[in-house]
Structure formats: C-alpha cells, structure tokens
Amino acid sequence: MFVARIAQSLSAVAFVVVLSACSVQKSAESVFPQNGAMDNRACMGQAIENKFIVQWEDGHFSVEEAVNADVFTKEFIEPRLSDIKHVTYDREFSIEKTSTTVQASAYTDSWGQDMIGARQLWSQGIKGEGVAVAIVDSFVDVNHTQLAPRILLNTAEIPNNGIDDDGNGIVDDYTGGVFVSKPSANPTPSAHGSHVAGIIGADPSYGPIEGVAPKASLIPAQFLSNSGSGSLGDAIKALQYAASRGAKVINASWGGAPCDGALYSAFKTLESKGILVVVAAGNEGADIDAYPTFPAAFNVGTQITVAAGNSFDIMTAWSNSGFNLVHLGAPGEGILSTIPNNSTAYMDGTSMAAPFVSGAAALIWGVKPQATAVQVKQALLQSVDVSPGREYRTSTRGRLNVVKALQKLRELVP
C-alpha cells in the first residue's frame, strides 16, 4: 500500500460542513475561497498554482489551467459562475512507499482466496461475470496474459490512432484511461497496479494466479506515476472516468491524499451513482479514528475501508486500524499476484487486502445484479468471520468471508 499519514486530525464530517457552507448568494469568492476554510493549506499537499479543480453544478469535475489564480477567476470563473459549484487548487502529493517486500516466484499461492471461501463459490460457477471493477491506481499491464482477457475494452475507441474517437475527452482509452499529468523520470512501470488487478480478477486459465473474481471485467484508470506520485485532480479524473465506463466497484489501494473537500465530493458523487468504493486502510500501524488518512477516513455510505491480515488470520501489526473508520480485514501479507511483463510476485500491504474485498463484491454482485451498493456493503460487513481472541481492530472485528456474504446478500435481496 502506498500511504502517508496526514498530520492534522480532521474528521471526515468536517467536509460536509465545509461543502455546505457556501452562501446562497454566489460569488467568485464563495466558489473559490483562496484564503478560506476550503483552502486550508496546513493539511494539504503542495498547491499547483496554475491548475484548478472545478466542481460543476451538474456534479462533474474538470481540471483547468491558467497563468495564476487572479487570471483564472476573472477569465474562467466569473463568466461561468452560475454553472460552477466549487473551485480549489489542484495539489501534488507524494505517495510514501512502505517497506513492502517483493519476491519473484514461479509457484501458485492462493491462501488468501481459500481463507475467504472464494473457491467454494468458483465451484458453483460463481466468478464475477457481468461486474466491472475499476483499478484506480498506477500502471496496469493490460498485455499480461492473465489480465488481458479480463480487460473491459472500450469498443467505441480505435486503439492507438491518437484520436479521441468516442469524444469522451480521453485519447486511445481502448484498454483504459491514463490520467498522469506529470510523468515520472523513472521508465520502469510500477508493479502496484498490476498486482492489485491480479488479485481482483486474474484469469487462472492463462497462468498461476487465481483472481478472486476471475470472470469480472477490469477497467484500468491510472493516475499514479511510476514514482508513486500524483495529483488530486488526476485522482478525481480517474475516479470520474471509472464511473463513466460503468464500474460497479472501484478499488482505491492508495492513501496520503490531501484532506481536501474536492476528493470527498468526488467520493460522494460516486455514492450518488451507486458505486461501491473499496479503500486500503494504510500501513502505518496507526488508528485512523484518531489520526485520519485519506481517502481511507472519508467513510461515505458506499465506501469500505480494509485492514490487512496474515495467513494465521491475525491482523498485521503494520495495518492501520479504527473501530469506526476501518470496516473489516482481508488477506494482505505474502500475497502472490501479477506484475508487469508476464511475471508474478509476492507483496504485503492493505493495498493487497482491499482488492480481496473488491473481488468478493464482484462475486456476490454477479449473483444478485439487482442489489444496490449499500446492500452489497451490508452483506460483506455483516458476514465476517470473528475469531475470539484474534479480533480485528475494525468496526466489524472480523475478516472477509465471501460465502457467508453471498448468503447474507440473498437474504437482503430475495
């Protein structure tokens, strides 16, 4: 998991207050309060002084550029004031890499899939068909033999012709979107996004990795560079893209984002669209109820925040916790999955635990496609395994069990 702790303790509830604080009488200052509460630089990443995140009244977001804030206010905001809900600076943030170990391996290891009961559903033909899961993350190797069959192709786009054929604002997004506005000098692709994608949906017909939902569709939406850095605006564009492509589940295995209302608003927009967002809790061994990290601590209605456990079904010491803001645990230590160039590797982190939950959501949602995101979340949280003396430090005290989750969803959605 990429993660960095936000120094200032700030409840997610504050975002609701902030975002509802605009006066009825709209002005450029009310939608872009450069010196007000919405622009609290003490708890944010480095402001990009010539880039601005615009939230429009119809709910969508855009990232705009201008010479400076004064020019942007006069030439962009004021002529469009009635259509703009809120503006904030875009911000860079560096995602701190943990001491995650990565070991090359030629052997299959599916202990996590077995622990959560996925194999029992596979044996019944339940494999996540018909459910699209977006990986909002770093590079995903769409040519990996175990990932390529599962990529949801944008057939309205002609690949590699340098043209935005479908008019959605993204050129050549045939196999997914790329939203990295500041590429890294490092030419080596990060393994993180591909590893996450493999846990969710690697196709075992083509290699050793058994994705939790091996027939789910995968939508890559890259916003993190090879060095593990990104911007708030890039993250929001990637989330918005995932929603536009029909994702029912979005996996966000990253943290350290600025505590900015724009990202919270983006999560609330996903909630309004009925999209389940699964977020990694973080790897600092911290209680995020007291020391929140974002987006893990947003706690919107269709969000699940995930802690990591090991093969002994014990929550790891390095996993973040929270009896209010972290919901359940899932396997996250010594997880074998796909990495670029048709390779596999072991990784540790809540980044690995989150996609187990995303895959589990796809499995049960495929059985009950009429269920809502809230019902899927409810089923996952009300069906955890709780081992006396080994309770997880989460709101449910337990670890994911997809067999019991499907049973619960069938009760909720007959």
N, C-alpha and C positions, 0 to 999 in steps of 0.2 A: 504494500500500500504506500503510495506517495502521501505524505501528510506533514503539516506543520501546525503547531498549536497557536491559536490566537491569544495574545497576551491578555487582552481585556475581557473580563467575564461579562458576557452580554446575552441575555435571554432572547430566544427567537421571538418571543412575544413582542419585543420592542419593535420589530419590523412592522407588525400590524399597526402599532401606534403611529410609527413614522409614516407609513404609506397612506394613512387616513388623515394625516394632519394638514394636507393642503387646504387652503381656504377655498370657499365656494367661488369667490371672485378670482378667476385665473389671471396670472401674470407671468411674464418670463421668469421673474424671481421665484415665484411659487413652484414652477415646474423644474427649475434649475437653481436651487438654493446653494450657491457655491460656498457660502460660509455658514450654512445652517446645519441642523441635526442630520440631514440626509448625506452630508459630505464630511462626516467625522473621520478625518484622515488619521487619527490616532490609532484606529483599529483596522485600517485598510492597507492594501498593497500600494505600490508606487503608482501615483496617478500618471496617466499618459496625457499630457497637457493639450494635445491636438486631436484626441479621439474621444468620442462621447457615445454613451449608450442611451438610446431613445426608446422609451416605452410609449407606444401609441395608445390612443383611447380604444382602439379596436382589439387591444390585447397583444399585438405582435411587437417584436423588438427589432431594432436595427442599430448598426454601429456606423456612426458618421464621423467625418474628419473636417477640420477647419484649421486655420492658422493659429487661432487661440480661442479662448472662451468668449471674449467680447465679440469677436467676429462671428462666431457660431451663434451667439444669442441674437445678434442683430439680423444676420443674413439667413439663418435657418429656423431658429425657434420662433421669432416674432411673426414671420409670415405664415407659420403653420400652428400657431398657438392653440387654436380650437381643437386640433387633432392630436396634440401631444399631452400625455398624462404626466410623464416624469422624465427627467434627464439627469444623468450622473456621468462623471468622468469614467472612461474605461481605465482599468488598472492592471498592471502586470503583477503576477505573483509567481514566486518560485516554489515548486513543489519539492519539499525536502524528502530525499530518498532515505529509506531506513536501511538497516544492516541486513536486509533480505539476502539469503544465500541462494545462488542459482547454480545447479549442478546438472551437467549433461547426463542424460540417461537413455538407455535403449530398452527399458523394461516398463511394462504397464504397472501402474499402482492406482487402484480405484478405491482405496479405503474410504474416502470421503463419500463417494457415491453409494457405497454399501452401507455406511453408517446411517445415512439419511433415508435409506429404503428405496432409492431410485430403481434398483434392479428389479424390485417386486412389481413396479409399475411397467417397466420395459417389457417384462414377461407377459403382461396383459395387452401389449401393443400400444401402451400409452407413452408417447415420446415427444410431445410438444408440438405436433403438427398444427399448422394454422395460426401459430402465435409468433409475432415478430418481436424480437428483443434487440434493442439498440445498445451498442457499446460506445458510450461517450467517454473517450479515453485517449490514449496515444495510438500510434500506428497499429493497424490490424493487417496481418499478411493475408490478403484475400486470395493469394495463389497457393497458400498452404494446402496440401492435398486433403487434410481433414476439415479445413474451413471452407474451401471453395464451394463444395456442394451445398453449403448451408447459407451462403450469402444471398440476401434478398436483392435481386438485380432490379435496377430502375430501367425498365424496358422502354420508357419514353425518352431515354437518353442514348445517343450513339457514342460508344466508348472511344475515347482518345482522339476525338476530332477537333478539340479545342473550342467547341461551341456549346452554349447552354441550350440544348435542343428543346428541353421541356419548359424553358422560361422560368425556372424556379430560383434563379439567381446564382446557381452553383454550376460551374462548368465541369462536364465529364464526371458527374456523380453516378456513373453506371453501377459501381460496386460500393458506393458510399460517399459521404462528404468529407472534405478536409477543410478545417477552419483555423489553420495555424497562420496567424498574421505575421509572426516573427519567427521564421525557421531557425533552428539551431545550426551552429557551425559543425556540429557532430554529424557525420554522414551515416553513422550506424543506427538503424532504426531501434527504438526501444522495444524490448520484448514484452513489456507490460500488457499492452492492449491485446496482443495475440494470445497471451496466456489466459487473460480474462475471458476472451471469446471462446477459447477451447473448453474451459470449464463449463460454460453455459451450453455450448452446442456442437462440440467436435463430433464429427461423424465417424463412428468406430468401424464402418465398412472400409475405410481407407487408411487405417493406422491404429496405433495402440491406445490413443486417448478416448475415453468414453465420456462424452459430454452429458451433463445431467439431463438435458432435453435435446437428444441427438437428431430430432427432426424439426426443431424450431428454426425459424428464419432469423438471420443475423443482419443487423444494419450497422456498419461501422460509421462513427461520426468522430473524427479525430480533431481535438483541439490542443492537445499537449505536444510540444516539440520533442525531439529526440533527447534533449537535455532535461526534460521534465518540467518545463516552464510553459506558461500560457497566460492568457488574459481573461478577465471577467467577461468581456464582450465576446471573445471566441467561444468560451464555455456556453454562454447563453445562446449563441447562434447554433452551436452543435445540438443543444437540447431542443431548440425550436425545430431544427431540421429533422431530428429523430421523430418528433411528433408529427411533422408533415408527411413523413414516409409511412405512417401507420403503426409505429411501435406501440405495443400494449404495455411493454415493460422497458424501462431504461435502467441500465446498470451504470452507476457512477462510483467507480473504485478510486476515488481521489479525495483529497482534503486540502486544507490550507488556503481556501478561497477567502477573499476579503469579506468582512462582515458588512456587506453592502445590501441595501434593500432591493437592488435590481435583480440579484440572483434569487433572493427569496421570492420576489414577484414572479420570476420565471418558474420556480417550483410550484407556486400557487396556480399559475396558468396551466401547468401540466396536470395538477389536481383537478382543475375545472374540466379538463378534457378526458378525465377518467383514466389517466396513465399511472401505472404503478412505478415508483422510482425507488430503486434499491441502492443504498449508500453504504460505503465502508465506514466503520466507526473510527478507525485510526489506530496507530501502532505505538503510542507513547506510554501505554500503561496508565493513562490518565482517566479521571472521572469527568466526562464531558458535561455532566449536570452542573459541575462547579466551574470547569474550565472548557467552555464550548469550543469546538472546531466546526468549521462549515465546509460543506453543506450538511454534515452529519447531524448537527444540532437544530436544524430547521424544524423538524418534527411536523411537517404538513400532513394532512389527512391521508394521503395515498403514498406516504414515504415509509420505508422500512430501513432502519439503521442496524447494521450487522456487526457483531463481535466475532472473534476467531477462537476456535477450539482445536485441540490436538487429537491424535489417534487414540488417546486414552479417555476421550470425551471429557476433558478438563479445559476450562477456559485458560488461554495462554496468559502468562504474566505481562506480556507486552501489549496485549489487546486493550484498547480503550474500553471503558465501561460506562454505565449510567443506568440507574434503576428507573429513570424517567425517559431519557432520550435515546437509549440503545434498547432495541426491541428483543432480539434473540441472537443466539450463537449459531455458527455453522463451521464446518471444517475449514481450517486456514493455515495449517502448519504442514510442511512437507507435501505440498500438492503438486502432482505431475500434470503438466498440460502443454499445449502447443506454444512454440515460439517461432520467429521467422526462419525462413529457409528450410522448411520441412523438418524442423528439429523439435525436440521436446526438452523440458527442464522442470526441475522442482523449484517452487517458490513458496515463501511464507508471507502471510500478511492478512489483514482484514480485507485487502484487495482481492484475495482469493476466496474469502468467506462470502463476500457479497454475491459473486456470480453463482454460488451454490443456491442461494435464495432466489436469484433471478431465474435460474434454470428450473427450480422447483415451482415457481409461479407459472412458468410456461407449461410445465407438465399438467398441473391441475386446471389451468385456464383452458387448455386444449380440450379437456373433457367437458367443461361447462363454459362454453364460449359466451353464454348469455350473462354470466356473472359480472359484477362490477369490480373495479379495482379495490374498493373498500371491502367487498366480500372476500376477495382473494387474500387481501392482507389479514382480514379477520381469521380466515381459515388457517393461514400459516402461523399466526401468533397463538391461536387457541389450541394448537395441536402439538406443541413442542414436547420433547422428552425432558423430564426433570429428574435428575439423579440425586437422591438425598445425600447431603454432604459434599456434593460436587455441583451445586447450583451455579449457573452463570450470573454474573453481575449485570443483569439486564432486567427490563420490565417484566418479562415472562419467566425469568430464572432458568430458561431451558434452551435446548438445541433443536434445530430444524428436524422434523420428521415428515417427509412428503407423503407417505402412505396415510398417516393419520390426518394430514392436511386435506387430502382428497376426500377422505371420509367426512370431514367437517364441512367441506365445501358442498358436498352432496346433501348434507343436512340443511345448509343455508339456502341452497338453490336446488330444490327437488326436481 
